[in-house]
Amino acid sequence: MGGWRDTDGRTSAERKQVKSEQDLARFAADARHRPLGLLKGFVGLALVLILVFALIGALR
């Protein structure tokens, strides 16, 4: 029972664990209710990667 505690009596490790669980739950809810939002992000990332590789290939 070491470490500093906040006003709720939680240590830093406990706060990180709770935040991690909340983030995972929020991500799962977003994926369930707005699946196209996730796909849009992946498509954007893929487009950026394609452009980067095309620029690298063009400069060779």
C-alpha distance matrix in Angstrom:
0.0 3.8 6.9 9.3 9.6 13.1 15.2 14.3 10.6 10.1 8.7 11.7 11.4 11.5 14.4 16.2 16.1 17.5 20.0 21.1 21.8 23.7 25.7 26.7 27.7 29.7 31.4 32.3 33.8 35.8 37.0 38.1 39.8 41.1 41.7 44.4 42.1 40.2 43.5 44.7 41.8 42.5 46.2 45.7 43.6 46.3 49.0 47.4 47.1 50.7 51.9 50.0 51.4 54.9 54.8 53.8 56.6 59.1 58.4 59.1
3.8 0.0 3.7 6.9 8.6 12.3 15.1 15.0 11.4 10.6 8.2 10.4 10.8 11.9 14.2 15.7 16.4 18.1 20.0 21.1 22.4 24.2 25.7 27.1 28.5 30.1 31.6 33.0 34.5 36.1 37.5 38.9 40.5 41.4 42.0 44.5 41.9 40.0 43.3 44.3 41.2 41.9 45.6 44.8 42.6 45.4 48.0 46.1 45.8 49.5 50.4 48.4 50.0 53.4 53.1 52.0 55.0 57.4 56.5 57.2
6.9 3.7 0.0 3.7 6.4 9.9 13.2 13.6 10.6 9.4 6.3 7.8 9.3 10.8 12.2 13.7 15.2 16.8 18.1 19.5 21.3 22.6 23.9 25.6 27.2 28.4 29.9 31.6 33.0 34.3 35.9 37.5 38.9 39.6 40.3 42.5 39.8 38.0 41.3 42.1 38.9 39.9 43.4 42.4 40.3 43.3 45.6 43.6 43.5 47.2 48.0 45.9 47.7 51.0 50.6 49.6 52.7 54.9 54.0 54.9
9.3 6.9 3.7 0.0 3.8 6.8 10.0 11.2 8.7 8.1 5.9 7.4 10.2 11.1 11.4 13.5 15.6 16.3 17.3 19.4 21.1 21.9 23.3 25.4 26.7 27.5 29.4 31.3 32.3 33.5 35.4 37.0 38.0 38.7 39.7 41.9 39.0 37.5 41.0 41.4 38.4 39.6 43.1 41.9 40.1 43.2 45.4 43.3 43.5 47.3 47.8 45.9 47.9 51.1 50.5 49.9 53.0 55.1 54.2 55.3
9.6 8.6 6.4 3.8 0.0 3.8 6.8 7.5 5.1 5.1 4.7 7.2 10.0 9.6 9.7 12.6 14.3 14.3 15.6 18.1 19.3 19.7 21.6 23.9 24.6 25.5 27.7 29.4 30.1 31.6 33.7 35.0 35.8 36.8 38.1 40.4 37.5 36.3 39.8 40.4 37.5 39.0 42.5 41.4 39.8 43.0 45.2 43.4 43.7 47.4 48.0 46.4 48.5 51.6 51.1 50.7 53.8 55.8 55.1 56.3
13.1 12.3 9.9 6.8 3.8 0.0 3.8 5.4 5.2 5.6 6.7 8.3 11.4 10.4 9.2 12.5 14.4 13.5 14.4 17.5 18.6 18.3 20.3 22.9 23.3 23.8 26.3 28.1 28.4 29.7 32.1 33.4 33.9 34.9 36.4 38.6 35.6 34.7 38.4 38.7 36.0 37.8 41.1 39.9 38.7 42.0 43.9 42.2 42.9 46.5 47.0 45.6 47.8 50.8 50.3 50.1 53.3 55.1 54.5 56.0
15.2 15.1 13.2 10.0 6.8 3.8 0.0 3.8 5.5 7.6 9.9 11.8 14.6 12.9 11.6 15.3 16.8 15.1 16.2 19.6 20.1 19.4 21.7 24.4 24.3 24.6 27.5 29.2 29.0 30.5 33.2 34.1 34.3 35.5 37.4 39.6 36.7 36.1 39.9 40.1 37.7 39.6 42.9 41.8 40.8 44.1 46.0 44.4 45.3 48.8 49.3 48.1 50.5 53.3 52.9 52.9 56.0 57.7 57.3 58.8
14.3 15.0 13.6 11.2 7.5 5.4 3.8 0.0 3.8 5.7 9.0 11.3 13.3 10.7 9.9 13.8 14.5 12.5 14.3 17.5 17.5 16.9 19.7 22.0 21.6 22.4 25.3 26.6 26.5 28.4 30.9 31.5 32.0 33.5 35.2 37.7 35.1 34.4 38.1 38.7 36.4 38.2 41.5 40.7 39.7 42.9 45.0 43.7 44.4 47.9 48.6 47.5 49.8 52.6 52.5 52.5 55.4 57.3 57.0 58.5
10.6 11.4 10.6 8.7 5.1 5.2 5.5 3.8 0.0 3.8 6.8 10.0 11.7 9.5 9.9 13.6 14.1 13.1 15.2 18.0 18.2 18.4 21.1 23.0 23.0 24.2 26.9 28.1 28.4 30.3 32.5 33.3 34.1 35.6 37.0 39.6 37.0 36.0 39.6 40.4 37.9 39.4 42.9 42.1 40.9 44.0 46.2 44.8 45.2 48.8 49.6 48.3 50.3 53.4 53.2 53.0 55.9 57.9 57.6 58.8
10.1 10.6 9.4 8.1 5.1 5.6 7.6 5.7 3.8 0.0 3.8 6.7 8.0 5.8 6.4 9.9 10.4 9.9 12.0 14.5 15.0 15.6 18.0 19.8 20.3 21.6 23.9 25.2 25.9 27.7 29.7 30.7 31.7 33.0 34.2 36.8 34.2 32.9 36.5 37.3 34.7 36.1 39.6 38.9 37.5 40.5 42.9 41.4 41.8 45.3 46.2 44.9 46.8 49.9 49.8 49.5 52.3 54.5 54.1 55.3
8.7 8.2 6.3 5.9 4.7 6.7 9.9 9.0 6.8 3.8 0.0 3.8 5.5 5.2 6.3 8.7 10.0 10.7 12.3 14.3 15.5 16.6 18.3 20.1 21.3 22.5 24.4 25.9 27.1 28.6 30.3 31.7 32.9 33.9 34.8 37.2 34.5 33.0 36.4 37.3 34.4 35.5 39.1 38.3 36.5 39.5 41.9 40.3 40.4 44.0 44.9 43.3 45.1 48.3 48.1 47.5 50.5 52.7 52.1 53.2
11.7 10.4 7.8 7.4 7.2 8.3 11.8 11.3 10.0 6.7 3.8 0.0 3.8 5.4 5.1 6.2 8.6 9.9 10.5 12.2 14.3 15.3 16.3 18.3 20.0 20.8 22.3 24.3 25.6 26.7 28.4 30.1 31.4 31.9 32.7 34.9 32.1 30.4 33.8 34.5 31.4 32.5 36.1 35.1 33.2 36.3 38.6 36.8 36.9 40.6 41.4 39.7 41.5 44.7 44.5 43.9 46.9 49.0 48.4 49.5
11.4 10.8 9.3 10.2 10.0 11.4 14.6 13.3 11.7 8.0 5.5 3.8 0.0 3.8 5.5 5.1 6.2 8.7 9.9 10.5 12.4 14.2 15.2 16.5 18.4 19.9 21.0 22.6 24.4 25.7 26.9 28.6 30.2 30.9 31.3 33.7 31.2 29.2 32.5 33.5 30.5 31.2 34.9 34.3 32.2 35.0 37.6 36.0 35.8 39.5 40.6 38.9 40.5 43.8 43.8 43.0 45.8 48.2 47.7 48.6
11.5 11.9 10.8 11.1 9.6 10.4 12.9 10.7 9.5 5.8 5.2 5.4 3.8 0.0 3.8 5.4 5.1 6.2 8.6 9.8 10.7 12.3 14.2 15.4 16.6 18.3 20.0 21.2 22.6 24.3 25.8 27.0 28.6 29.7 30.3 33.0 30.6 28.8 32.3 33.4 30.7 31.6 35.3 34.9 33.1 35.9 38.6 37.2 37.2 40.7 42.0 40.5 42.2 45.4 45.6 45.0 47.7 50.1 49.9 50.8
14.4 14.2 12.2 11.4 9.7 9.2 11.6 9.9 9.9 6.4 6.3 5.1 5.5 3.8 0.0 3.8 5.4 5.2 6.1 8.5 9.9 10.5 12.1 14.2 15.3 16.3 18.2 19.9 20.9 22.3 24.1 25.6 26.7 27.6 28.6 31.0 28.3 26.8 30.4 31.2 28.5 29.8 33.3 32.6 31.1 34.1 36.5 35.1 35.4 38.9 39.9 38.6 40.5 43.6 43.6 43.3 46.1 48.3 48.1 49.3
16.2 15.7 13.7 13.5 12.6 12.5 15.3 13.8 13.6 9.9 8.7 6.2 5.1 5.4 3.8 0.0 3.8 5.5 5.1 6.0 8.6 9.8 10.3 12.2 14.1 15.1 16.3 18.2 19.8 20.8 22.3 24.1 25.5 26.1 26.6 28.9 26.3 24.4 27.8 28.7 25.8 26.8 30.4 29.8 28.0 30.9 33.4 32.0 32.1 35.6 36.7 35.3 37.1 40.2 40.3 39.9 42.6 44.9 44.7 45.8
16.1 16.4 15.2 15.6 14.3 14.4 16.8 14.5 14.1 10.4 10.0 8.6 6.2 5.1 5.4 3.8 0.0 3.8 5.5 5.1 6.2 8.6 9.9 10.6 12.3 14.2 15.4 16.6 18.4 20.0 21.1 22.5 24.3 25.3 25.6 28.3 26.1 24.1 27.4 28.8 26.1 26.8 30.6 30.3 28.6 31.3 34.0 32.9 32.8 36.2 37.7 36.4 38.0 41.1 41.5 41.1 43.6 46.0 46.0 47.0
17.5 18.1 16.8 16.3 14.3 13.5 15.1 12.5 13.1 9.9 10.7 9.9 8.7 6.2 5.2 5.5 3.8 0.0 3.8 5.4 5.1 6.2 8.6 10.0 10.6 12.2 14.2 15.4 16.5 18.3 19.9 21.0 22.4 23.7 24.5 27.3 25.0 23.5 27.0 28.3 25.9 27.0 30.6 30.4 29.1 31.9 34.5 33.6 33.8 37.2 38.5 37.6 39.3 42.2 42.7 42.5 45.1 47.3 47.5 48.7
20.0 20.0 18.1 17.3 15.6 14.4 16.2 14.3 15.2 12.0 12.3 10.5 9.9 8.6 6.1 5.1 5.5 3.8 0.0 3.8 5.4 5.0 6.0 8.6 9.8 10.4 12.1 14.1 15.2 16.3 18.1 19.8 20.9 21.6 22.5 24.9 22.3 20.9 24.5 25.4 22.8 24.2 27.7 27.2 26.0 29.0 31.3 30.3 30.8 34.1 35.2 34.3 36.2 39.1 39.4 39.4 42.0 44.1 44.3 45.6
21.1 21.1 19.5 19.4 18.1 17.5 19.6 17.5 18.0 14.5 14.3 12.2 10.5 9.8 8.5 6.0 5.1 5.4 3.8 0.0 3.8 5.4 5.1 6.2 8.6 9.8 10.5 12.3 14.2 15.3 16.4 18.3 20.0 20.5 20.8 23.4 21.0 19.1 22.5 23.7 21.1 22.0 25.7 25.5 23.9 26.7 29.3 28.4 28.5 31.8 33.3 32.3 33.9 36.9 37.5 37.3 39.7 42.0 42.3 43.4
21.8 22.4 21.3 21.1 19.3 18.6 20.1 17.5 18.2 15.0 15.5 14.3 12.4 10.7 9.9 8.6 6.2 5.1 5.4 3.8 0.0 3.8 5.5 5.2 6.2 8.6 9.9 10.6 12.3 14.2 15.3 16.4 18.3 19.5 20.0 23.0 21.0 19.2 22.7 24.3 22.1 23.0 26.6 26.8 25.6 28.1 30.8 30.3 30.5 33.6 35.3 34.6 36.1 39.0 39.8 39.7 42.0 44.3 44.8 45.9
23.7 24.2 22.6 21.9 19.7 18.3 19.4 16.9 18.4 15.6 16.6 15.3 14.2 12.3 10.5 9.8 8.6 6.2 5.0 5.4 3.8 0.0 3.8 5.5 5.1 6.1 8.6 9.9 10.5 12.2 14.1 15.2 16.3 17.6 18.7 21.4 19.2 18.0 21.7 22.9 20.9 22.3 25.8 25.7 25.0 27.7 30.1 29.7 30.3 33.4 34.7 34.3 36.1 38.8 39.5 39.7 42.1 44.1 44.7 46.1
25.7 25.7 23.9 23.3 21.6 20.3 21.7 19.7 21.1 18.0 18.3 16.3 15.2 14.2 12.1 10.3 9.9 8.6 6.0 5.1 5.5 3.8 0.0 3.8 5.5 5.1 6.1 8.6 9.8 10.5 12.2 14.1 15.3 15.7 16.5 18.9 16.4 15.0 18.6 19.7 17.4 18.8 22.3 22.1 21.3 24.1 26.4 25.9 26.5 29.6 30.9 30.5 32.3 35.0 35.6 35.9 38.3 40.3 40.9 42.3
26.7 27.1 25.6 25.4 23.9 22.9 24.4 22.0 23.0 19.8 20.1 18.3 16.5 15.4 14.2 12.2 10.6 10.0 8.6 6.2 5.2 5.5 3.8 0.0 3.8 5.4 5.1 6.1 8.6 9.9 10.4 12.2 14.2 14.9 15.0 17.9 16.1 14.1 17.5 19.3 17.3 18.0 21.6 22.1 21.1 23.4 26.1 26.0 26.2 29.1 30.9 30.6 32.0 34.7 35.7 35.9 38.0 40.2 41.0 42.2
27.7 28.5 27.2 26.7 24.6 23.3 24.3 21.6 23.0 20.3 21.3 20.0 18.4 16.6 15.3 14.1 12.3 10.6 9.8 8.6 6.2 5.1 5.5 3.8 0.0 3.8 5.5 5.1 6.1 8.6 9.8 10.5 12.2 13.8 14.5 17.7 16.2 14.9 18.3 20.1 18.7 19.8 23.1 23.7 23.3 25.6 28.1 28.2 28.8 31.5 33.2 33.2 34.7 37.2 38.3 38.8 40.7 42.9 43.9 45.1
29.7 30.1 28.4 27.5 25.5 23.8 24.6 22.4 24.2 21.6 22.5 20.8 19.9 18.3 16.3 15.1 14.2 12.2 10.4 9.8 8.6 6.1 5.1 5.4 3.8 0.0 3.8 5.5 5.1 6.1 8.6 9.8 10.5 11.5 12.9 15.6 13.5 12.7 16.4 17.6 16.3 18.0 21.1 21.3 21.2 23.8 26.0 26.1 27.0 29.7 31.1 31.3 33.1 35.4 36.3 37.1 39.1 41.0 42.0 43.6
31.4 31.6 29.9 29.4 27.7 26.3 27.5 25.3 26.9 23.9 24.4 22.3 21.0 20.0 18.2 16.3 15.4 14.2 12.1 10.5 9.9 8.6 6.1 5.1 5.5 3.8 0.0 3.8 5.4 5.1 6.1 8.5 10.0 10.1 10.4 13.1 11.2 9.6 13.2 14.7 13.3 14.5 17.8 18.3 18.0 20.3 22.7 23.0 23.7 26.3 27.9 28.1 29.7 32.0 33.2 33.9 35.8 37.8 38.9 40.3
32.3 33.0 31.6 31.3 29.4 28.1 29.2 26.6 28.1 25.2 25.9 24.3 22.6 21.2 19.9 18.2 16.6 15.4 14.1 12.3 10.6 9.9 8.6 6.1 5.1 5.5 3.8 0.0 3.8 5.5 5.0 6.1 8.6 9.8 9.8 13.2 12.3 10.8 13.9 16.1 15.3 16.0 19.1 20.3 20.1 22.0 24.5 25.3 25.8 28.0 30.0 30.4 31.7 33.9 35.5 36.1 37.7 39.8 41.2 42.4
33.8 34.5 33.0 32.3 30.1 28.4 29.0 26.5 28.4 25.9 27.1 25.6 24.4 22.6 20.9 19.8 18.4 16.5 15.2 14.2 12.3 10.5 9.8 8.6 6.1 5.1 5.4 3.8 0.0 3.8 5.4 5.1 6.1 8.1 9.5 12.8 11.8 11.5 14.7 16.4 16.1 17.5 20.2 21.2 21.6 23.7 25.8 26.6 27.6 29.7 31.5 32.2 33.7 35.6 37.1 38.0 39.7 41.5 43.0 44.4
35.8 36.1 34.3 33.5 31.6 29.7 30.5 28.4 30.3 27.7 28.6 26.7 25.7 24.3 22.3 20.8 20.0 18.3 16.3 15.3 14.2 12.2 10.5 9.9 8.6 6.1 5.1 5.5 3.8 0.0 3.8 5.4 5.2 5.4 7.0 9.7 8.2 8.2 11.6 12.8 12.6 14.4 16.9 17.7 18.4 20.6 22.4 23.3 24.5 26.6 28.1 29.0 30.7 32.5 33.8 35.0 36.6 38.3 39.8 41.4
37.0 37.5 35.9 35.4 33.7 32.1 33.2 30.9 32.5 29.7 30.3 28.4 26.9 25.8 24.1 22.3 21.1 19.9 18.1 16.4 15.3 14.1 12.2 10.4 9.8 8.6 6.1 5.0 5.4 3.8 0.0 3.8 5.7 5.4 4.8 8.2 7.9 6.8 9.5 11.8 11.9 12.7 15.2 16.8 17.3 18.8 21.0 22.3 23.1 24.9 26.9 27.8 29.1 30.9 32.6 33.6 35.0 36.9 38.6 40.0
38.1 38.9 37.5 37.0 35.0 33.4 34.1 31.5 33.3 30.7 31.7 30.1 28.6 27.0 25.6 24.1 22.5 21.0 19.8 18.3 16.4 15.2 14.1 12.2 10.5 9.8 8.5 6.1 5.1 5.4 3.8 0.0 3.8 5.9 6.1 9.8 10.3 10.0 12.2 14.5 15.2 16.0 18.2 20.0 20.8 22.0 24.2 25.7 26.5 28.1 30.2 31.3 32.5 34.1 36.0 37.1 38.3 40.2 42.0 43.3
39.8 40.5 38.9 38.0 35.8 33.9 34.3 32.0 34.1 31.7 32.9 31.4 30.2 28.6 26.7 25.5 24.3 22.4 20.9 20.0 18.3 16.3 15.3 14.2 12.2 10.5 10.0 8.6 6.1 5.2 5.7 3.8 0.0 3.8 6.3 9.0 9.3 10.4 12.6 14.1 15.2 16.8 18.4 19.8 21.2 22.8 24.3 25.9 27.2 28.7 30.4 31.8 33.3 34.6 36.4 37.8 39.0 40.6 42.5 44.1
41.1 41.4 39.6 38.7 36.8 34.9 35.5 33.5 35.6 33.0 33.9 31.9 30.9 29.7 27.6 26.1 25.3 23.7 21.6 20.5 19.5 17.6 15.7 14.9 13.8 11.5 10.1 9.8 8.1 5.4 5.4 5.9 3.8 0.0 3.8 5.5 5.5 7.3 9.3 10.4 11.8 13.6 15.0 16.2 17.9 19.4 20.8 22.4 23.9 25.3 26.8 28.4 29.9 31.1 32.8 34.4 35.6 37.1 39.0 40.7
41.7 42.0 40.3 39.7 38.1 36.4 37.4 35.2 37.0 34.2 34.8 32.7 31.3 30.3 28.6 26.6 25.6 24.5 22.5 20.8 20.0 18.7 16.5 15.0 14.5 12.9 10.4 9.8 9.5 7.0 4.8 6.1 6.3 3.8 0.0 3.8 5.4 5.5 6.6 8.8 10.3 11.1 12.6 14.6 15.9 16.9 18.7 20.5 21.7 22.9 24.8 26.3 27.5 28.8 30.8 32.2 33.2 34.8 36.9 38.4
44.4 44.5 42.5 41.9 40.4 38.6 39.6 37.7 39.6 36.8 37.2 34.9 33.7 33.0 31.0 28.9 28.3 27.3 24.9 23.4 23.0 21.4 18.9 17.9 17.7 15.6 13.1 13.2 12.8 9.7 8.2 9.8 9.0 5.5 3.8 0.0 3.8 5.3 4.9 6.0 8.6 9.8 10.2 12.1 14.2 15.0 16.1 18.3 19.8 20.6 22.3 24.2 25.5 26.4 28.4 30.1 31.0 32.3 34.5 36.2
42.1 41.9 39.8 39.0 37.5 35.6 36.7 35.1 37.0 34.2 34.5 32.1 31.2 30.6 28.3 26.3 26.1 25.0 22.3 21.0 21.0 19.2 16.4 16.1 16.2 13.5 11.2 12.3 11.8 8.2 7.9 10.3 9.3 5.5 5.4 3.8 0.0 3.8 5.5 5.1 6.5 8.9 10.0 10.8 12.7 14.5 15.5 16.9 18.8 20.2 21.4 23.0 24.8 25.9 27.4 29.1 30.5 31.7 33.6 35.5
40.2 40.0 38.0 37.5 36.3 34.7 36.1 34.4 36.0 32.9 33.0 30.4 29.2 28.8 26.8 24.4 24.1 23.5 20.9 19.1 19.2 18.0 15.0 14.1 14.9 12.7 9.6 10.8 11.5 8.2 6.8 10.0 10.4 7.3 5.5 5.3 3.8 0.0 3.8 5.4 5.2 6.5 8.7 10.0 10.9 12.5 14.4 15.7 16.9 18.6 20.3 21.5 22.9 24.5 26.1 27.4 28.8 30.4 32.2 33.8
43.5 43.3 41.3 41.0 39.8 38.4 39.9 38.1 39.6 36.5 36.4 33.8 32.5 32.3 30.4 27.8 27.4 27.0 24.5 22.5 22.7 21.7 18.6 17.5 18.3 16.4 13.2 13.9 14.7 11.6 9.5 12.2 12.6 9.3 6.6 4.9 5.5 3.8 0.0 3.8 5.3 5.1 6.0 8.5 9.8 10.4 12.1 14.2 15.2 16.3 18.3 19.9 21.0 22.2 24.3 25.7 26.6 28.2 30.3 31.8
44.7 44.3 42.1 41.4 40.4 38.7 40.1 38.7 40.4 37.3 37.3 34.5 33.5 33.4 31.2 28.7 28.8 28.3 25.4 23.7 24.3 22.9 19.7 19.3 20.1 17.6 14.7 16.1 16.4 12.8 11.8 14.5 14.1 10.4 8.8 6.0 5.1 5.4 3.8 0.0 3.8 5.5 5.1 6.1 8.7 9.9 10.5 12.4 14.3 15.3 16.5 18.4 20.1 20.9 22.6 24.4 25.6 26.8 28.8 30.7
41.8 41.2 38.9 38.4 37.5 36.0 37.7 36.4 37.9 34.7 34.4 31.4 30.5 30.7 28.5 25.8 26.1 25.9 22.8 21.1 22.1 20.9 17.4 17.3 18.7 16.3 13.3 15.3 16.1 12.6 11.9 15.2 15.2 11.8 10.3 8.6 6.5 5.2 5.3 3.8 0.0 3.8 5.5 5.1 6.3 8.7 9.9 10.7 12.5 14.3 15.5 16.7 18.6 20.0 21.3 22.8 24.4 25.8 27.4 29.3
42.5 41.9 39.9 39.6 39.0 37.8 39.6 38.2 39.4 36.1 35.5 32.5 31.2 31.6 29.8 26.8 26.8 27.0 24.2 22.0 23.0 22.3 18.8 18.0 19.8 18.0 14.5 16.0 17.5 14.4 12.7 16.0 16.8 13.6 11.1 9.8 8.9 6.5 5.1 5.5 3.8 0.0 3.8 5.4 5.1 6.1 8.6 9.9 10.6 12.2 14.3 15.3 16.5 18.2 20.0 21.1 22.4 24.2 26.0 27.4
46.2 45.6 43.4 43.1 42.5 41.1 42.9 41.5 42.9 39.6 39.1 36.1 34.9 35.3 33.3 30.4 30.6 30.6 27.7 25.7 26.6 25.8 22.3 21.6 23.1 21.1 17.8 19.1 20.2 16.9 15.2 18.2 18.4 15.0 12.6 10.2 10.0 8.7 6.0 5.1 5.5 3.8 0.0 3.8 5.4 5.0 6.1 8.7 9.8 10.4 12.3 14.2 15.3 16.3 18.3 20.0 20.8 22.3 24.4 26.1
45.7 44.8 42.4 41.9 41.4 39.9 41.8 40.7 42.1 38.9 38.3 35.1 34.3 34.9 32.6 29.8 30.3 30.4 27.2 25.5 26.8 25.7 22.1 22.1 23.7 21.3 18.3 20.3 21.2 17.7 16.8 20.0 19.8 16.2 14.6 12.1 10.8 10.0 8.5 6.1 5.1 5.4 3.8 0.0 3.8 5.4 5.1 6.3 8.7 9.9 10.7 12.4 14.4 15.3 16.6 18.5 19.9 21.0 22.8 24.9
43.6 42.6 40.3 40.1 39.8 38.7 40.8 39.7 40.9 37.5 36.5 33.2 32.2 33.1 31.1 28.0 28.6 29.1 26.0 23.9 25.6 25.0 21.3 21.1 23.3 21.2 18.0 20.1 21.6 18.4 17.3 20.8 21.2 17.9 15.9 14.2 12.7 10.9 9.8 8.7 6.3 5.1 5.4 3.8 0.0 3.8 5.4 5.2 6.2 8.6 10.0 10.6 12.4 14.2 15.5 16.6 18.3 19.9 21.4 23.1
46.3 45.4 43.3 43.2 43.0 42.0 44.1 42.9 44.0 40.5 39.5 36.3 35.0 35.9 34.1 30.9 31.3 31.9 29.0 26.7 28.1 27.7 24.1 23.4 25.6 23.8 20.3 22.0 23.7 20.6 18.8 22.0 22.8 19.4 16.9 15.0 14.5 12.5 10.4 9.9 8.7 6.1 5.0 5.4 3.8 0.0 3.8 5.5 5.1 6.1 8.6 9.9 10.6 12.1 14.2 15.3 16.3 18.1 20.1 21.4
49.0 48.0 45.6 45.4 45.2 43.9 46.0 45.0 46.2 42.9 41.9 38.6 37.6 38.6 36.5 33.4 34.0 34.5 31.3 29.3 30.8 30.1 26.4 26.1 28.1 26.0 22.7 24.5 25.8 22.4 21.0 24.2 24.3 20.8 18.7 16.1 15.5 14.4 12.1 10.5 9.9 8.6 6.1 5.1 5.4 3.8 0.0 3.8 5.4 5.1 6.2 8.6 10.0 10.5 12.3 14.3 15.2 16.3 18.5 20.3
47.4 46.1 43.6 43.3 43.4 42.2 44.4 43.7 44.8 41.4 40.3 36.8 36.0 37.2 35.1 32.0 32.9 33.6 30.3 28.4 30.3 29.7 25.9 26.0 28.2 26.1 23.0 25.3 26.6 23.3 22.3 25.7 25.9 22.4 20.5 18.3 16.9 15.7 14.2 12.4 10.7 9.9 8.7 6.3 5.2 5.5 3.8 0.0 3.8 5.5 5.1 6.2 8.7 9.8 10.6 12.3 14.2 15.3 16.7 18.8
47.1 45.8 43.5 43.5 43.7 42.9 45.3 44.4 45.2 41.8 40.4 36.9 35.8 37.2 35.4 32.1 32.8 33.8 30.8 28.5 30.5 30.3 26.5 26.2 28.8 27.0 23.7 25.8 27.6 24.5 23.1 26.5 27.2 23.9 21.7 19.8 18.8 16.9 15.2 14.3 12.5 10.6 9.8 8.7 6.2 5.1 5.4 3.8 0.0 3.8 5.4 5.1 6.2 8.5 9.9 10.6 12.2 14.1 15.5 16.9
50.7 49.5 47.2 47.3 47.4 46.5 48.8 47.9 48.8 45.3 44.0 40.6 39.5 40.7 38.9 35.6 36.2 37.2 34.1 31.8 33.6 33.4 29.6 29.1 31.5 29.7 26.3 28.0 29.7 26.6 24.9 28.1 28.7 25.3 22.9 20.6 20.2 18.6 16.3 15.3 14.3 12.2 10.4 9.9 8.6 6.1 5.1 5.5 3.8 0.0 3.8 5.5 5.2 6.0 8.6 9.9 10.4 12.1 14.3 15.7
51.9 50.4 48.0 47.8 48.0 47.0 49.3 48.6 49.6 46.2 44.9 41.4 40.6 42.0 39.9 36.7 37.7 38.5 35.2 33.3 35.3 34.7 30.9 30.9 33.2 31.1 27.9 30.0 31.5 28.1 26.9 30.2 30.4 26.8 24.8 22.3 21.4 20.3 18.3 16.5 15.5 14.3 12.3 10.7 10.0 8.6 6.2 5.1 5.4 3.8 0.0 3.8 5.5 5.0 6.1 8.6 9.8 10.4 12.3 14.5
50.0 48.4 45.9 45.9 46.4 45.6 48.1 47.5 48.3 44.9 43.3 39.7 38.9 40.5 38.6 35.3 36.4 37.6 34.3 32.3 34.6 34.3 30.5 30.6 33.2 31.3 28.1 30.4 32.2 29.0 27.8 31.3 31.8 28.4 26.3 24.2 23.0 21.5 19.9 18.4 16.7 15.3 14.2 12.4 10.6 9.9 8.6 6.2 5.1 5.5 3.8 0.0 3.8 5.4 5.2 6.2 8.6 9.9 10.8 12.8
51.4 50.0 47.7 47.9 48.5 47.8 50.5 49.8 50.3 46.8 45.1 41.5 40.5 42.2 40.5 37.1 38.0 39.3 36.2 33.9 36.1 36.1 32.3 32.0 34.7 33.1 29.7 31.7 33.7 30.7 29.1 32.5 33.3 29.9 27.5 25.5 24.8 22.9 21.0 20.1 18.6 16.5 15.3 14.4 12.4 10.6 10.0 8.7 6.2 5.2 5.5 3.8 0.0 3.8 5.4 5.0 6.0 8.5 9.9 10.9
54.9 53.4 51.0 51.1 51.6 50.8 53.3 52.6 53.4 49.9 48.3 44.7 43.8 45.4 43.6 40.2 41.1 42.2 39.1 36.9 39.0 38.8 35.0 34.7 37.2 35.4 32.0 33.9 35.6 32.5 30.9 34.1 34.6 31.1 28.8 26.4 25.9 24.5 22.2 20.9 20.0 18.2 16.3 15.3 14.2 12.1 10.5 9.8 8.5 6.0 5.0 5.4 3.8 0.0 3.8 5.4 5.0 6.1 8.7 10.2
54.8 53.1 50.6 50.5 51.1 50.3 52.9 52.5 53.2 49.8 48.1 44.5 43.8 45.6 43.6 40.3 41.5 42.7 39.4 37.5 39.8 39.5 35.6 35.7 38.3 36.3 33.2 35.5 37.1 33.8 32.6 36.0 36.4 32.8 30.8 28.4 27.4 26.1 24.3 22.6 21.3 20.0 18.3 16.6 15.5 14.2 12.3 10.6 9.9 8.6 6.1 5.2 5.4 3.8 0.0 3.8 5.4 5.0 6.2 8.9
53.8 52.0 49.6 49.9 50.7 50.1 52.9 52.5 53.0 49.5 47.5 43.9 43.0 45.0 43.3 39.9 41.1 42.5 39.4 37.3 39.7 39.7 35.9 35.9 38.8 37.1 33.9 36.1 38.0 35.0 33.6 37.1 37.8 34.4 32.2 30.1 29.1 27.4 25.7 24.4 22.8 21.1 20.0 18.5 16.6 15.3 14.3 12.3 10.6 9.9 8.6 6.2 5.0 5.4 3.8 0.0 3.8 5.5 5.3 6.6
56.6 55.0 52.7 53.0 53.8 53.3 56.0 55.4 55.9 52.3 50.5 46.9 45.8 47.7 46.1 42.6 43.6 45.1 42.0 39.7 42.0 42.1 38.3 38.0 40.7 39.1 35.8 37.7 39.7 36.6 35.0 38.3 39.0 35.6 33.2 31.0 30.5 28.8 26.6 25.6 24.4 22.4 20.8 19.9 18.3 16.3 15.2 14.2 12.2 10.4 9.8 8.6 6.0 5.0 5.4 3.8 0.0 3.8 5.5 5.5
59.1 57.4 54.9 55.1 55.8 55.1 57.7 57.3 57.9 54.5 52.7 49.0 48.2 50.1 48.3 44.9 46.0 47.3 44.1 42.0 44.3 44.1 40.3 40.2 42.9 41.0 37.8 39.8 41.5 38.3 36.9 40.2 40.6 37.1 34.8 32.3 31.7 30.4 28.2 26.8 25.8 24.2 22.3 21.0 19.9 18.1 16.3 15.3 14.1 12.1 10.4 9.9 8.5 6.1 5.0 5.5 3.8 0.0 3.8 5.6
58.4 56.5 54.0 54.2 55.1 54.5 57.3 57.0 57.6 54.1 52.1 48.4 47.7 49.9 48.1 44.7 46.0 47.5 44.3 42.3 44.8 44.7 40.9 41.0 43.9 42.0 38.9 41.2 43.0 39.8 38.6 42.0 42.5 39.0 36.9 34.5 33.6 32.2 30.3 28.8 27.4 26.0 24.4 22.8 21.4 20.1 18.5 16.7 15.5 14.3 12.3 10.8 9.9 8.7 6.2 5.3 5.5 3.8 0.0 3.8
59.1 57.2 54.9 55.3 56.3 56.0 58.8 58.5 58.8 55.3 53.2 49.5 48.6 50.8 49.3 45.8 47.0 48.7 45.6 43.4 45.9 46.1 42.3 42.2 45.1 43.6 40.3 42.4 44.4 41.4 40.0 43.3 44.1 40.7 38.4 36.2 35.5 33.8 31.8 30.7 29.3 27.4 26.1 24.9 23.1 21.4 20.3 18.8 16.9 15.7 14.5 12.8 10.9 10.2 8.9 6.6 5.5 5.6 3.8 0.0
